[in-house]
């Protein structure tokens, strides 16, 4: 991928308009950033999932803002062409729009190209506030890990008619507020397909079926390094791969070709 140009928001929009799938991966350090970028990954997500897979916590809730800034800067140093999204951790945007702006600025100054906020209609005003100030935003609806306790654990969202309607309302509110991208987690593939076809911005799925505009997986999950329960939608790409680079290349190829994920496999 040495001849690949640096990906911009305009380039990602063009990918989406052409129907080309986007391959995203979580990433937490410079070495993996370099490897993933060289393997053709489009989007590096500095996820607050690092609280679990790097720090060993049971949830993402303990991740500090300073930690996210540190890891975002490391990923930015290792990356050359991929688009970098940094998660806003729990409590970093809930208090006020001013708080959200302060923390988003920290992530952007560390090297992020876009920040990601979890939540639906309630977070739309904050998204609009950030977008109006020149910060690109990715939304996140469906199962939102920062609300894991309120949601009763790792559960598929939008199964009932009422739940599906609320999810569509939330996704629409996020898009209308100016979010340029949306992560959709743990929802039925039929609902994900409907949202992807109508919302007008790229939808990056995780446990949401193959009809999404792209896919993201936690890096360590796809390398067979999951500690504890492996989500059913995860595929171990290290099986029969000769190296991590080959495994990542297979992931990119399978996402682009629509071979991953399996629409019949959901949940944890």
DOTI-461004 format. One record per residue (C-alpha): residue number from 0; chain; y, x, z. Coordinates in nm, 2 decimals, always signed. Each point is the difference from the previous one (the first is absolute). Layout:
N
[node NUM,"A",[Y,X,Z]]
...
This chain:
268
[node 0,"A",[+0.00,+0.00,+0.00]]
[node 1,"A",[+0.23,+0.30,-0.04]]
[node 2,"A",[+0.19,-0.17,-0.29]]
[node 3,"A",[+0.07,-0.32,+0.20]]
[node 4,"A",[+0.37,-0.07,+0.05]]
[node 5,"A",[+0.13,-0.10,+0.34]]
[node 6,"A",[-0.06,-0.37,+0.05]]
[node 7,"A",[+0.30,-0.21,+0.06]]
[node 8,"A",[+0.05,-0.37,+0.08]]
[node 9,"A",[+0.08,-0.06,-0.36]]
[node 10,"A",[-0.33,+0.16,-0.11]]
[node 11,"A",[-0.19,-0.20,+0.25]]
[node 12,"A",[+0.16,-0.32,-0.13]]
[node 13,"A",[-0.10,+0.10,-0.35]]
[node 14,"A",[-0.36,+0.06,+0.11]]
[node 15,"A",[+0.00,-0.35,+0.15]]
[node 16,"A",[+0.15,-0.16,-0.31]]
[node 17,"A",[-0.27,+0.16,-0.21]]
[node 18,"A",[-0.27,-0.12,+0.23]]
[node 19,"A",[-0.10,+0.36,+0.10]]
[node 20,"A",[-0.16,+0.01,+0.34]]
[node 21,"A",[+0.16,+0.21,+0.27]]
[node 22,"A",[-0.21,+0.23,+0.21]]
[node 23,"A",[+0.13,+0.05,+0.35]]
[node 24,"A",[-0.14,+0.20,+0.30]]
[node 25,"A",[+0.11,+0.06,+0.35]]
[node 26,"A",[+0.10,+0.36,+0.06]]
[node 27,"A",[+0.12,+0.18,+0.31]]
[node 28,"A",[+0.04,+0.37,-0.08]]
[node 29,"A",[+0.11,+0.25,-0.26]]
[node 30,"A",[-0.34,+0.12,-0.11]]
[node 31,"A",[-0.14,-0.34,-0.07]]
[node 32,"A",[+0.33,-0.10,-0.17]]
[node 33,"A",[-0.05,+0.28,-0.24]]
[node 34,"A",[-0.36,-0.08,-0.07]]
[node 35,"A",[+0.06,-0.38,-0.04]]
[node 36,"A",[+0.30,+0.06,-0.23]]
[node 37,"A",[-0.19,+0.25,-0.22]]
[node 38,"A",[-0.29,-0.26,-0.02]]
[node 39,"A",[+0.24,-0.26,-0.15]]
[node 40,"A",[+0.07,-0.22,+0.30]]
[node 41,"A",[+0.31,-0.20,-0.08]]
[node 42,"A",[+0.11,-0.09,+0.36]]
[node 43,"A",[-0.03,+0.19,+0.32]]
[node 44,"A",[+0.03,-0.23,+0.30]]
[node 45,"A",[+0.09,+0.18,+0.32]]
[node 46,"A",[-0.17,-0.27,+0.20]]
[node 47,"A",[+0.03,-0.07,+0.37]]
[node 48,"A",[-0.38,-0.02,-0.03]]
[node 49,"A",[+0.04,+0.37,+0.11]]
[node 50,"A",[+0.02,-0.14,+0.35]]
[node 51,"A",[-0.37,-0.08,-0.04]]
[node 52,"A",[-0.15,+0.26,-0.23]]
[node 53,"A",[+0.21,+0.30,+0.10]]
[node 54,"A",[+0.10,-0.08,+0.36]]
[node 55,"A",[-0.32,-0.19,+0.10]]
[node 56,"A",[+0.17,-0.32,+0.13]]
[node 57,"A",[-0.17,-0.34,-0.03]]
[node 58,"A",[+0.30,-0.15,-0.19]]
[node 59,"A",[+0.31,+0.11,-0.17]]
[node 60,"A",[+0.23,-0.13,+0.28]]
[node 61,"A",[+0.05,+0.33,+0.18]]
[node 62,"A",[+0.14,+0.19,-0.31]]
[node 63,"A",[+0.35,+0.14,+0.07]]
[node 64,"A",[+0.28,+0.02,-0.24]]
[node 65,"A",[+0.02,+0.37,+0.05]]
[node 66,"A",[-0.36,+0.03,-0.10]]
[node 67,"A",[+0.06,-0.20,-0.33]]
[node 68,"A",[+0.30,+0.23,-0.08]]
[node 69,"A",[-0.21,+0.31,+0.06]]
[node 70,"A",[-0.29,-0.11,-0.22]]
[node 71,"A",[+0.23,-0.14,-0.27]]
[node 72,"A",[+0.17,+0.34,-0.03]]
[node 73,"A",[-0.34,+0.18,-0.02]]
[node 74,"A",[-0.12,-0.23,-0.28]]
[node 75,"A",[+0.33,+0.05,-0.19]]
[node 76,"A",[-0.04,+0.37,+0.02]]
[node 77,"A",[-0.34,-0.01,-0.16]]
[node 78,"A",[+0.08,-0.26,-0.26]]
[node 79,"A",[+0.14,+0.06,-0.35]]
[node 80,"A",[-0.02,-0.32,-0.20]]
[node 81,"A",[-0.14,-0.29,+0.19]]
[node 82,"A",[+0.21,-0.28,+0.15]]
[node 83,"A",[+0.01,+0.02,+0.39]]
[node 84,"A",[+0.01,-0.31,+0.22]]
[node 85,"A",[+0.05,+0.05,+0.37]]
[node 86,"A",[-0.10,-0.27,+0.25]]
[node 87,"A",[+0.26,-0.12,+0.26]]
[node 88,"A",[-0.20,+0.01,+0.32]]
[node 89,"A",[-0.03,-0.28,+0.26]]
[node 90,"A",[+0.33,-0.06,+0.18]]
[node 91,"A",[+0.21,+0.20,-0.25]]
[node 92,"A",[+0.15,-0.30,-0.18]]
[node 93,"A",[-0.06,-0.30,+0.23]]
[node 94,"A",[+0.31,+0.02,+0.22]]
[node 95,"A",[+0.28,-0.01,-0.26]]
[node 96,"A",[+0.10,+0.07,-0.36]]
[node 97,"A",[+0.20,+0.30,+0.13]]
[node 98,"A",[-0.31,+0.14,+0.17]]
[node 99,"A",[-0.20,-0.05,-0.32]]
[node 100,"A",[+0.27,+0.18,-0.21]]
[node 101,"A",[+0.01,+0.29,+0.24]]
[node 102,"A",[-0.37,+0.05,-0.01]]
[node 103,"A",[-0.03,-0.05,-0.37]]
[node 104,"A",[+0.26,+0.26,-0.06]]
[node 105,"A",[-0.20,+0.25,+0.21]]
[node 106,"A",[-0.30,-0.06,-0.22]]
[node 107,"A",[+0.19,+0.03,-0.32]]
[node 108,"A",[+0.16,+0.32,+0.11]]
[node 109,"A",[-0.34,+0.13,+0.08]]
[node 110,"A",[-0.11,-0.05,-0.36]]
[node 111,"A",[-0.11,-0.36,-0.04]]
[node 112,"A",[+0.09,-0.19,-0.32]]
[node 113,"A",[-0.07,-0.34,+0.16]]
[node 114,"A",[-0.06,-0.15,+0.34]]
[node 115,"A",[-0.26,-0.26,+0.09]]
[node 116,"A",[+0.06,-0.28,+0.25]]
[node 117,"A",[-0.27,-0.24,+0.12]]
[node 118,"A",[+0.07,-0.37,+0.03]]
[node 119,"A",[+0.09,-0.31,-0.21]]
[node 120,"A",[+0.30,-0.24,+0.01]]
[node 121,"A",[+0.13,+0.14,+0.34]]
[node 122,"A",[+0.05,+0.35,-0.14]]
[node 123,"A",[+0.16,-0.11,-0.33]]
[node 124,"A",[+0.36,+0.03,+0.13]]
[node 125,"A",[-0.07,+0.36,+0.11]]
[node 126,"A",[-0.15,+0.08,-0.34]]
[node 127,"A",[+0.31,-0.14,-0.17]]
[node 128,"A",[+0.23,+0.20,+0.23]]
[node 129,"A",[-0.18,+0.32,-0.08]]
[node 130,"A",[-0.01,-0.07,-0.38]]
[node 131,"A",[+0.37,-0.07,-0.01]]
[node 132,"A",[+0.05,+0.35,+0.15]]
[node 133,"A",[-0.20,+0.18,-0.27]]
[node 134,"A",[-0.34,+0.02,+0.17]]
[node 135,"A",[-0.31,-0.10,-0.20]]
[node 136,"A",[-0.23,-0.22,+0.21]]
[node 137,"A",[-0.37,-0.09,-0.02]]
[node 138,"A",[-0.11,-0.31,+0.19]]
[node 139,"A",[-0.34,-0.06,+0.17]]
[node 140,"A",[-0.15,-0.34,+0.05]]
[node 141,"A",[-0.34,-0.15,+0.06]]
[node 142,"A",[-0.17,+0.19,+0.29]]
[node 143,"A",[+0.28,+0.21,+0.16]]
[node 144,"A",[-0.15,+0.27,+0.23]]
[node 145,"A",[+0.30,+0.01,+0.22]]
[node 146,"A",[-0.07,-0.36,+0.09]]
[node 147,"A",[-0.37,+0.06,+0.06]]
[node 148,"A",[-0.01,-0.15,+0.35]]
[node 149,"A",[+0.21,-0.31,-0.10]]
[node 150,"A",[-0.24,-0.06,-0.29]]
[node 151,"A",[-0.31,+0.03,+0.21]]
[node 152,"A",[-0.13,+0.32,-0.15]]
[node 153,"A",[-0.09,+0.11,-0.35]]
[node 154,"A",[-0.03,-0.34,-0.17]]
[node 155,"A",[+0.03,-0.11,-0.36]]
[node 156,"A",[+0.33,-0.20,-0.04]]
[node 157,"A",[+0.07,-0.30,-0.23]]
[node 158,"A",[-0.34,-0.16,+0.01]]
[node 159,"A",[+0.12,-0.35,+0.09]]
[node 160,"A",[+0.24,-0.20,-0.22]]
[node 161,"A",[+0.27,+0.03,+0.26]]
[node 162,"A",[-0.05,+0.37,+0.04]]
[node 163,"A",[+0.01,+0.06,-0.37]]
[node 164,"A",[+0.32,-0.20,-0.04]]
[node 165,"A",[+0.16,+0.20,+0.28]]
[node 166,"A",[-0.11,+0.33,-0.16]]
[node 167,"A",[+0.15,-0.11,-0.33]]
[node 168,"A",[+0.33,-0.10,+0.18]]
[node 169,"A",[+0.01,+0.34,+0.18]]
[node 170,"A",[-0.07,+0.20,-0.32]]
[node 171,"A",[+0.26,-0.19,-0.19]]
[node 172,"A",[+0.26,+0.05,+0.27]]
[node 173,"A",[-0.06,+0.38,+0.00]]
[node 174,"A",[+0.02,+0.02,-0.38]]
[node 175,"A",[+0.32,-0.21,-0.01]]
[node 176,"A",[+0.16,+0.22,+0.27]]
[node 177,"A",[-0.03,+0.29,-0.25]]
[node 178,"A",[-0.33,+0.17,+0.09]]
[node 179,"A",[-0.12,+0.20,-0.31]]
[node 180,"A",[-0.36,+0.00,+0.10]]
[node 181,"A",[-0.24,-0.18,+0.23]]
[node 182,"A",[-0.31,+0.11,+0.19]]
[node 183,"A",[-0.25,-0.29,+0.03]]
[node 184,"A",[-0.27,+0.06,+0.26]]
[node 185,"A",[-0.32,-0.19,+0.08]]
[node 186,"A",[+0.05,-0.33,-0.20]]
[node 187,"A",[-0.25,-0.18,-0.23]]
[node 188,"A",[+0.00,+0.14,-0.35]]
[node 189,"A",[+0.08,-0.34,-0.15]]
[node 190,"A",[+0.32,-0.02,+0.20]]
[node 191,"A",[+0.09,+0.36,-0.07]]
[node 192,"A",[-0.04,-0.07,-0.37]]
[node 193,"A",[+0.23,-0.30,+0.02]]
[node 194,"A",[+0.27,+0.20,+0.19]]
[node 195,"A",[-0.03,+0.30,-0.24]]
[node 196,"A",[+0.04,-0.22,-0.30]]
[node 197,"A",[+0.31,-0.18,+0.13]]
[node 198,"A",[+0.20,+0.22,+0.24]]
[node 199,"A",[+0.16,+0.22,-0.27]]
[node 200,"A",[-0.04,+0.34,+0.19]]
[node 201,"A",[-0.29,+0.24,+0.02]]
[node 202,"A",[-0.26,-0.12,+0.26]]
[node 203,"A",[-0.20,+0.28,+0.16]]
[node 204,"A",[-0.32,-0.13,+0.14]]
[node 205,"A",[-0.22,+0.11,+0.29]]
[node 206,"A",[-0.30,-0.22,+0.05]]
[node 207,"A",[+0.16,-0.25,-0.24]]
[node 208,"A",[-0.20,+0.02,-0.32]]
[node 209,"A",[+0.04,+0.16,-0.33]]
[node 210,"A",[+0.26,-0.22,-0.16]]
[node 211,"A",[+0.28,+0.17,+0.20]]
[node 212,"A",[+0.24,+0.23,-0.19]]
[node 213,"A",[-0.15,+0.30,+0.18]]
[node 214,"A",[-0.21,+0.10,+0.29]]
[node 215,"A",[+0.05,+0.21,+0.32]]
[node 216,"A",[-0.26,+0.14,+0.24]]
[node 217,"A",[+0.02,+0.20,+0.31]]
[node 218,"A",[-0.07,+0.36,-0.11]]
[node 219,"A",[-0.26,+0.07,+0.26]]
[node 220,"A",[-0.19,-0.32,-0.07]]
[node 221,"A",[-0.06,+0.08,-0.36]]
[node 222,"A",[-0.12,+0.35,+0.09]]
[node 223,"A",[-0.26,-0.14,+0.24]]
[node 224,"A",[+0.18,+0.12,+0.31]]
[node 225,"A",[+0.05,-0.34,+0.17]]
[node 226,"A",[-0.06,+0.01,+0.37]]
[node 227,"A",[-0.14,-0.33,+0.11]]
[node 228,"A",[-0.04,-0.31,-0.21]]
[node 229,"A",[+0.04,+0.05,-0.38]]
[node 230,"A",[+0.18,-0.29,-0.16]]
[node 231,"A",[-0.23,-0.17,-0.25]]
[node 232,"A",[+0.25,+0.03,-0.28]]
[node 233,"A",[+0.00,+0.38,+0.03]]
[node 234,"A",[-0.20,+0.22,-0.24]]
[node 235,"A",[-0.10,+0.35,+0.09]]
[node 236,"A",[+0.11,+0.20,-0.31]]
[node 237,"A",[-0.14,+0.32,+0.14]]
[node 238,"A",[-0.35,-0.12,-0.08]]
[node 239,"A",[-0.13,+0.21,-0.29]]
[node 240,"A",[+0.34,+0.18,-0.03]]
[node 241,"A",[+0.00,+0.37,-0.01]]
[node 242,"A",[+0.34,+0.03,+0.17]]
[node 243,"A",[+0.28,-0.20,+0.16]]
[node 244,"A",[+0.21,+0.04,-0.32]]
[node 245,"A",[-0.29,-0.15,-0.20]]
[node 246,"A",[-0.03,-0.29,+0.24]]
[node 247,"A",[+0.37,-0.07,-0.02]]
[node 248,"A",[-0.01,+0.02,-0.38]]
[node 249,"A",[-0.28,-0.25,+0.00]]
[node 250,"A",[+0.20,-0.23,+0.22]]
[node 251,"A",[+0.30,+0.02,-0.24]]
[node 252,"A",[-0.22,-0.06,-0.30]]
[node 253,"A",[-0.18,-0.30,+0.16]]
[node 254,"A",[+0.33,-0.16,+0.11]]
[node 255,"A",[+0.16,+0.04,-0.34]]
[node 256,"A",[-0.31,-0.14,-0.18]]
[node 257,"A",[-0.03,-0.29,+0.24]]
[node 258,"A",[-0.34,+0.11,+0.13]]
[node 259,"A",[+0.12,+0.02,+0.36]]
[node 260,"A",[+0.01,-0.21,+0.21]]
[node 261,"A",[-0.29,-0.25,-0.01]]
[node 262,"A",[+0.15,-0.35,+0.02]]
[node 263,"A",[-0.31,-0.13,+0.19]]
[node 264,"A",[+0.05,+0.24,+0.29]]
[node 265,"A",[+0.26,-0.08,+0.26]]
[node 266,"A",[+0.08,+0.06,+0.37]]
[node 267,"A",[-0.11,+0.24,+0.26]]
